[in-house]
């Protein structure tokens, strides 16, 4: 199922539970390459002909050749280069897709949302790799999940494998092992304490807190103007993505034109009793209070990143956003952002994505037999221990070291890789860590998976060395105030969260009529929603909402809602089955 937050998970590679990980040491071959386990045999990157593959990637926030440290890794391990094709930053994603699809060659490696992958399979743009995939041991570890996904694809025969789900793990289909929620209100601890550590009963109290912080700190430490909230429009789809993330605070997740609740109900996005209306009004009230960045409706994601990194916004929400600022040093100085529960919230949270996250990766149908083999070797390495540490942390002895007990520990550069311009040695590709980050921007296996070499996760956030280091003044004071070790425990103890199984299944795509109506309605919702954020009064806000709904009804909104309601009922049925109800 498509989940809005995973779309961008980590435009700059940031995440708390999914950070870019480390390269384990490998011996050098006689040809000067590195020995790595791929395809069940020892392969030497330097002994093979260099190949360049085009990656059509809806998750990417960068277009062009993968360079820097991750580019060095690909060359060193596999002697390949990747050229990223990024619809999200192309200027016209739809036109790019249509042009490349019409040519019969979308890409050598194709990363898409589930439904789009089904369309590409139907159009013959994706290759069936079922005859070879199980020869690769690291991919085979996830055979159950891969087979289950492909069994539900139209046109897939017995044993066919067209698509590999992304963000899989082996923890179990209903487990949630992380210690942060995907979306929560998060504010800098020292500023919260300075403001009197107020109890937050409603979102109005959160606005009051942010207003106080902005008044106390109108600029950041560098003298740049700062705001309670900053937003950005370039992730918007059928509705404003920033609003979509906050609907989870009140028990509902946006999926297209509908809201799905933690209680397994579905209602239209435009229901005034729903969380989209509630959280859109929250942004309006924040704007009326003077705490919303005036650039919000026009700035891009990179500008928003710079503001988060520079502490120019005092509210963040997704857990991975903490990677912009949170470090052990800042935690000891009480400068880390922390979750602040609101008394009336009931947070919507899906379980860990055992079966995948709603996106998949496949191989283009136009590649040669040799190219297919090399791509499968890459994909197998991509979910190997070496590949996973590479994606989720960085380079050994640069981003992390291995202790005598075999545990991994971040270096100073590793600790600071998301909060400052960490320079990578030239021998590993040079440039900064961020510049060389993995621009595929999504993983086959999630960082919460256990590394068999350490018994700990690939993500450094749960390493025992990091947990010990990150037990700072901020953590201790937060835990003392809220009576829990972390936000997940707090919400569970106070019955303030709904945990639902993450269901990954191929869902029907829009027919021509629904696609047209969705496009027109999405434009109207986004345009009207942004205007509502800047409404002059609550009366005008509600008038604009009602006018939007009237316009939508003339654009076929009811047909889109009906289509999505039927589509996502299958997800609800699967969730109920997974819970054994």
C-alpha positions in Angstrom: 0.0 0.0 0.0 1.2 3.4 -0.8 2.2 5.4 2.3 2.8 9.0 1.8 5.8 9.4 4.0 7.9 6.7 2.4 7.8 8.6 -0.9 10.5 10.9 0.2 12.1 9.0 2.9 15.2 10.8 3.0 15.7 13.2 0.3 19.2 13.6 1.6 19.5 10.1 3.0 18.3 11.1 6.5 16.3 8.9 8.7 16.5 7.8 12.3 15.7 4.2 11.7 17.1 4.1 8.1 20.4 5.9 7.7 23.1 5.2 5.2 25.3 2.5 6.4 28.7 1.3 6.5 31.0 -0.7 4.2 32.5 -3.7 5.9 36.1 -4.5 5.1 36.9 -6.6 2.1 40.1 -8.0 0.8 41.7 -6.6 -2.4 41.9 -8.8 -5.4 44.9 -9.2 -7.6 43.1 -7.0 -10.2 42.7 -4.2 -7.6 39.0 -4.7 -7.1 37.3 -5.8 -3.9 36.1 -9.3 -3.2 32.4 -9.3 -2.4 29.8 -12.0 -2.1 27.3 -11.8 -5.0 25.2 -14.4 -6.6 26.4 -17.2 -4.3 30.0 -16.9 -5.6 32.9 -14.7 -4.8 33.1 -12.0 -7.5 35.7 -9.4 -8.0 34.5 -6.0 -9.0 37.8 -5.0 -10.7 37.9 -8.2 -12.8 34.7 -7.5 -14.7 34.0 -5.0 -17.5 32.6 -1.7 -16.2 28.9 -1.3 -16.9 26.6 1.7 -16.5 22.9 1.2 -15.7 20.1 3.7 -15.9 17.9 3.6 -12.8 14.4 5.0 -13.3 13.6 5.9 -9.7 10.5 7.5 -8.3 12.2 7.8 -4.8 15.2 9.8 -6.1 15.7 13.4 -5.3 18.8 13.7 -7.5 19.2 13.1 -11.2 22.5 12.2 -12.8 25.4 9.8 -12.2 25.9 8.4 -8.7 29.2 9.9 -7.6 31.1 10.3 -4.3 31.5 7.6 -1.7 28.6 5.5 -2.7 29.7 5.7 -6.4 33.2 4.6 -5.2 31.6 1.6 -3.4 29.7 0.5 -6.6 32.8 0.8 -8.6 35.0 -1.0 -6.0 32.5 -3.8 -5.2 30.9 -4.5 -8.6 32.6 -2.3 -11.2 29.3 -0.6 -12.1 28.0 2.9 -12.4 24.4 4.1 -11.9 22.8 7.0 -13.8 19.7 8.1 -11.8 16.6 9.1 -13.7 14.4 11.0 -11.2 10.9 11.8 -12.2 10.4 13.8 -8.9 13.0 16.4 -10.0 12.6 16.2 -13.8 10.1 19.1 -14.0 7.4 17.0 -15.5 7.2 13.5 -14.0 4.2 12.4 -16.1 5.8 13.5 -19.4 9.1 11.8 -18.5 7.3 8.5 -17.7 5.2 8.6 -20.8 8.1 9.4 -23.1 10.3 6.7 -21.8 7.5 4.2 -21.6 6.6 4.9 -25.2 10.2 4.2 -26.3 9.9 0.8 -24.8 12.8 1.4 -22.3 11.8 2.9 -19.0 15.2 2.0 -17.5 17.6 -0.9 -16.9 16.7 -0.9 -13.2 13.1 0.3 -12.4 12.0 1.5 -9.0 8.2 2.3 -8.9 5.1 2.4 -6.7 3.3 -0.9 -6.7 0.5 0.1 -9.0 2.8 1.7 -11.5 4.9 -1.5 -11.6 1.8 -3.5 -12.4 1.1 -1.2 -15.4 4.7 -1.5 -16.5 4.5 -5.3 -16.3 1.3 -5.2 -18.4 3.1 -3.0 -20.9 6.1 -5.4 -21.2 8.6 -2.9 -19.7 9.7 -5.2 -16.9 11.6 -8.5 -17.1 10.5 -11.7 -15.4 13.6 -12.8 -13.3 11.9 -15.9 -11.6 14.3 -18.2 -13.5 17.4 -16.8 -11.8 16.6 -14.8 -8.7 16.8 -17.8 -6.3 20.4 -18.4 -7.3 21.3 -15.3 -5.3 21.5 -16.1 -1.5 20.9 -12.6 -0.1 17.7 -12.1 -2.2 16.6 -15.6 -1.4 16.4 -14.7 2.3 13.3 -12.8 1.5 11.8 -15.4 -0.8 8.5 -15.6 1.2 7.9 -11.8 0.9 9.0 -11.7 -2.8 6.8 -14.6 -3.8 3.8 -13.4 -1.9 4.0 -10.0 -3.6 4.4 -11.5 -7.1 1.6 -14.0 -6.6 -0.8 -11.1 -6.5 0.4 -9.5 -9.7 -1.7 -9.7 -12.9 -0.1 -11.6 -15.6 2.5 -13.3 -13.4 2.7 -17.0 -14.0 3.7 -19.8 -11.6 7.2 -18.9 -10.4 7.3 -15.5 -12.1 9.1 -12.7 -10.3 8.8 -9.3 -11.8 9.2 -7.1 -8.7 11.2 -7.1 -5.5 9.5 -5.3 -2.6 11.5 -2.6 -0.8 12.1 -2.0 2.9 11.5 -5.6 3.8 12.7 -7.2 7.1 12.5 -10.6 8.8 11.1 -9.5 12.1 7.6 -10.6 11.5 4.5 -9.1 9.8 3.0 -7.4 12.9 6.1 -6.3 14.9 7.0 -2.7 15.5 10.5 -2.7 17.0 11.4 0.9 16.6 11.5 3.4 19.5 10.1 6.3 17.5 6.8 6.9 15.7 6.8 7.8 12.1 5.0 11.1 12.9 4.9 13.0 16.2 5.2 16.7 17.2 8.9 17.3 17.9 10.4 20.4 19.4 13.9 21.3 20.7 14.1 20.3 24.4 15.9 23.3 25.8 13.4 25.7 24.1 10.5 23.6 25.4 11.9 23.8 29.0 12.6 27.5 28.6 8.9 28.0 27.6 7.8 26.4 30.9 7.4 22.8 29.8 3.7 23.3 29.2 1.2 20.4 29.0 -0.2 20.1 25.5 -3.8 19.2 25.6 -4.7 20.2 22.0 -2.9 21.4 18.9 -3.9 25.0 20.0 -1.5 24.5 22.9 1.2 23.4 20.5 0.7 26.6 18.5 1.0 28.6 21.7 4.3 26.8 22.5 5.8 27.4 19.1 4.7 31.1 19.2 6.5 31.5 22.6 9.7 29.8 21.2 9.6 32.0 18.1 9.3 35.1 20.2 12.1 33.9 22.4 14.3 33.0 19.4 13.3 35.0 16.3 16.5 33.9 14.6 18.8 31.0 14.8 22.4 31.1 16.2 23.6 32.5 12.8 21.1 35.3 12.9 18.9 33.8 10.2 15.1 34.3 10.5 13.4 31.3 12.1 9.8 30.1 12.3 7.7 27.8 14.3 6.8 25.8 11.2 8.2 25.5 7.7 6.5 23.7 4.8 7.2 22.8 1.2 4.9 22.0 -1.8 7.0 19.7 -4.0 5.9 16.5 -2.4 2.2 17.2 -2.9 0.0 14.8 -4.8 -3.8 14.5 -4.4 -3.4 16.7 -1.3 -0.8 18.6 0.7 1.8 16.1 1.9 2.8 18.1 5.0 -0.8 17.9 6.1 -1.0 14.2 5.3 1.8 13.5 7.7 0.1 15.2 10.5 -3.2 13.4 10.1 -1.4 10.4 11.7 -1.4 12.3 15.0 -5.2 11.9 15.0 -5.5 8.3 14.0 -5.9 8.5 10.2 -3.6 8.0 7.2 -4.2 9.6 3.9 -4.3 7.3 0.9 -5.3 9.1 -2.2 -8.8 10.5 -1.8 -9.6 8.7 1.5 -8.6 8.5 5.1 -8.0 5.1 6.6 -8.1 4.9 10.4 -6.4 2.7 12.9 -9.8 1.3 13.7 -10.1 0.0 10.1 -12.6 2.6 8.8 -12.5 4.5 5.6 -13.9 8.0 4.9 -13.4 10.7 2.2 -10.5 13.1 2.6 -13.0 15.9 2.4 -15.0 14.8 5.5 -15.0 17.7 7.9 -14.8 15.3 10.8 -11.7 13.8 9.4 -8.1 14.5 10.2 -7.2 16.2 6.9 -9.6 19.1 7.7 -8.4 19.2 11.3 -4.7 19.4 10.5 -5.1 21.8 7.6 -6.9 24.1 10.1 -3.9 23.6 12.4 -1.6 25.0 9.8 -4.1 27.9 9.2 -4.2 28.7 12.9 -0.4 28.5 13.0 -0.2 30.9 10.1 -2.7 33.3 11.8 -0.5 33.2 14.8 2.5 34.4 12.7 4.6 31.2 13.1 4.5 29.7 9.5 7.5 30.4 7.2 6.1 32.8 4.5 8.2 30.8 1.9 6.4 27.6 2.7 4.1 27.6 -0.4 7.0 28.2 -2.9 10.2 26.8 -1.5 11.5 23.3 -2.5 12.5 20.4 -0.3 16.2 21.3 -0.4 15.4 24.8 1.0 13.3 23.2 3.8 16.2 20.8 4.5 18.6 23.7 5.0 16.2 25.4 7.4 15.8 22.2 9.5 19.5 21.7 9.5 20.1 25.3 10.5 17.5 25.2 13.3 15.3 27.7 11.5 12.1 25.8 12.1 11.0 24.9 15.6 8.6 22.0 14.8 9.5 18.9 12.9 7.3 15.7 12.7 8.7 12.7 10.9 11.1 10.7 13.0 13.9 10.8 10.3 13.9 14.6 10.4 15.7 14.3 13.7 18.7 13.3 11.7 19.1 17.0 10.7 20.0 18.1 14.2 20.1 15.4 16.8 23.5 14.3 18.0 24.9 13.1 21.3 26.7 16.4 21.7 23.5 18.4 21.1 21.6 16.0 23.4 24.1 16.7 26.2 23.5 20.4 25.7 19.7 19.8 25.6 19.5 21.0 22.0 18.0 17.8 20.5 14.4 17.7 19.2 12.1 15.5 21.3 8.6 14.1 20.8 5.9 16.0 22.7 2.6 14.1 23.1 -0.7 16.0 22.8 -3.3 14.7 25.2 -6.1 14.2 22.7 -4.0 12.5 20.0 -4.2 8.8 19.0 -1.2 8.2 16.7 -1.6 6.0 13.6 1.4 3.7 13.2 1.9 0.8 10.8 4.0 -2.1 11.9 7.5 -2.6 10.4 7.3 -3.3 6.7 8.0 -7.1 6.8 6.4 -7.5 3.4 7.7 -4.3 1.9 6.6 -0.7 1.9 4.5 -0.1 -1.2 7.4 0.4 -3.6 9.2 -2.3 -5.7 12.3 -2.6 -7.9 12.6 -4.6 -11.0 14.8 -5.1 -14.1 13.9 -3.5 -17.5 12.9 -5.9 -20.2 15.4 -4.4 -22.7 18.6 -5.5 -20.9 20.9 -8.1 -22.3 21.5 -11.5 -20.6 24.9 -10.2 -19.4 23.4 -7.0 -18.1 20.6 -9.0 -16.3 23.3 -11.0 -14.5 25.2 -8.0 -13.5 22.1 -6.2 -12.2 21.0 -9.3 -10.2 24.5 -9.4 -8.7 24.0 -5.7 -7.7 20.6 -6.3 -6.2 21.9 -9.3 -4.3 24.8 -7.3 -2.9 22.3 -4.5 -2.2 20.6 -6.7 0.4 23.8 -8.5 1.6 25.3 -7.6 5.0 28.0 -5.6 3.2 25.5 -3.8 1.0 23.1 -3.1 3.9 25.8 -1.6 6.1 26.9 0.5 3.2 23.4 1.9 2.7 22.5 2.4 6.3 25.7 4.0 7.8 28.8 4.6 5.7 32.3 3.5 5.2 34.2 1.4 7.8 37.0 3.4 9.5 35.4 6.6 8.1 31.8 6.4 9.4 32.2 3.6 11.9 34.8 1.3 13.4 34.6 -2.3 14.7 35.4 -2.8 18.4 37.2 -5.8 19.8 33.9 -7.3 20.8 32.7 -7.1 17.3 30.2 -4.3 17.9 30.2 -1.3 15.6 30.7 2.2 16.8 30.2 5.5 15.0 33.2 7.7 14.5 32.9 11.4 15.1 32.3 11.9 11.4 29.7 9.1 11.5 27.9 10.9 14.3 27.9 14.2 12.5 27.3 12.9 9.0 23.8 14.5 8.7 24.4 17.6 10.7 27.5 19.0 9.1 29.5 18.8 5.9 31.5 15.7 6.7 34.4 15.3 4.2 35.1 11.9 2.7 38.8 11.0 2.0 39.7 11.1 -1.7 40.6 7.4 -1.6 36.8 6.7 -1.0 35.4 9.1 -3.6 36.0 12.5 -1.9 33.4 15.2 -1.5 31.0 15.4 1.4 29.0 12.5 2.9 25.7 14.1 1.8 26.9 14.7 -1.8 28.0 11.1 -2.1 24.9 9.6 -0.4 23.0 6.7 -2.0 20.8 8.5 -4.5 18.6 5.5 -5.2 17.1 6.7 -1.9 15.4 3.5 -0.9 16.5 0.0 0.2 15.5 -3.5 -0.5 15.9 -4.3 3.3 15.1 -1.8 6.0 17.7 -0.6 8.5 15.9 -2.3 11.4 16.9 -5.7 10.0 19.5 -7.6 12.1 23.0 -7.8 10.9 24.1 -11.4 11.5 27.7 -10.2 11.9 26.8 -8.1 15.0 23.4 -9.3 16.2 22.3 -5.6 16.1 20.5 -3.6 13.5 22.0 -2.2 10.4 20.7 1.2 11.4 23.2 2.8 13.8 20.3 4.2 15.9 19.9 0.9 17.7 23.6 -0.1 18.2 24.4 -0.6 21.8 27.3 1.8 21.4 25.1 4.5 20.0 22.3 4.0 22.6 24.9 4.3 25.4 26.4 7.4 23.8 23.0 9.0 23.1 21.8 8.6 26.7 22.2 12.3 27.2 20.8 14.9 29.5 18.0 15.4 27.0 16.9 11.7 27.0 17.2 11.4 30.7 15.1 14.6 31.4 12.5 13.6 28.8 12.2 10.1 30.3 11.8 11.5 33.8 9.1 14.0 32.8 7.1 11.6 30.7 7.7 8.4 32.7 8.7 6.3 29.8 12.0 5.3 28.1 10.8 6.5 24.7 7.8 7.8 22.8 6.5 4.4 21.7 6.4 3.1 25.3 4.7 6.4 26.4 2.0 6.1 23.8 1.4 2.4 24.5 1.2 3.0 28.2 -1.3 5.8 27.8 -3.4 4.1 25.0 -2.6 6.9 22.7 -1.6 5.0 19.6 -3.1 2.6 17.1 -0.7 0.0 15.7 -1.8 -1.7 12.5 -0.1 -4.3 10.3 1.7 -3.0 7.3 0.1 -4.6 4.2 2.1 -4.6 1.0 -0.1 -5.7 -1.9 -0.5 -4.7 -5.6 -3.7 -2.6 -5.8 -5.6 -1.7 -8.9 -4.5 1.4 -10.8 -6.8 4.1 -12.0 -8.7 3.7 -15.3 -8.7 6.6 -17.7 -11.7 8.3 -16.2 -10.6 8.0 -12.6 -7.1 9.1 -13.5 -8.4 12.3 -15.1 -10.7 13.0 -12.2 -8.0 12.4 -9.7 -5.6 14.7 -11.5 -8.1 17.5 -11.7 -9.3 17.0 -8.1 -5.8 16.8 -6.8 -4.8 20.1 -8.3 -8.0 21.7 -6.9 -7.3 20.2 -3.4 -3.7 21.3 -3.3 -4.4 24.8 -4.7 -7.3 25.4 -2.3 -5.5 23.9 0.7 -2.6 26.2 0.3 -4.9 29.2 0.0 -6.7 28.0 3.1 -3.4 28.0 5.1 -3.3 31.7 4.3 -7.0 32.5 4.8 -7.6 35.8 6.6 -10.1 34.3 9.1 -11.6 31.1 10.3 -14.8 32.0 8.5 -13.0 32.4 5.3 -11.2 29.1 5.8 -14.5 27.3 6.1 -16.0 29.1 3.2 -13.0 28.1 1.1 -13.3 24.5 2.2 -16.9 24.4 1.3 -16.2 26.0 -2.1 -13.5 23.4 -2.7 -15.8 20.5 -2.0 -18.4 22.0 -4.3 -15.8 22.3 -7.1 -14.6 18.8 -6.5 -18.1 17.3 -6.8 -18.2 18.9 -10.3 -14.9 17.2 -11.2 -15.9 13.7 -10.5 -14.6 13.5 -6.9 -17.3 11.0 -5.8 -16.0 8.5 -8.4 -12.4 8.8 -7.1 -13.6 8.3 -3.5 -15.6 5.3 -4.5 -12.7 3.8 -6.4 -10.3 4.3 -3.5 -12.8 3.1 -0.9 -13.1 -0.2 -2.8 -9.4 -0.4 -3.4 -8.3 0.1 0.2 -11.0 -2.2 1.6 -8.7 -5.0 0.5 -6.0 -3.5 2.7 -8.3 -3.3 5.7 -9.4 -6.9 5.1 -5.8 -8.0 5.0 -5.0 -6.1 8.2 -7.9 -7.7 10.0 -6.7 -11.1 8.8 -3.1 -10.4 9.9 -4.3 -9.5 13.4 -6.3 -12.8 13.6 -9.6 -11.0 14.0 
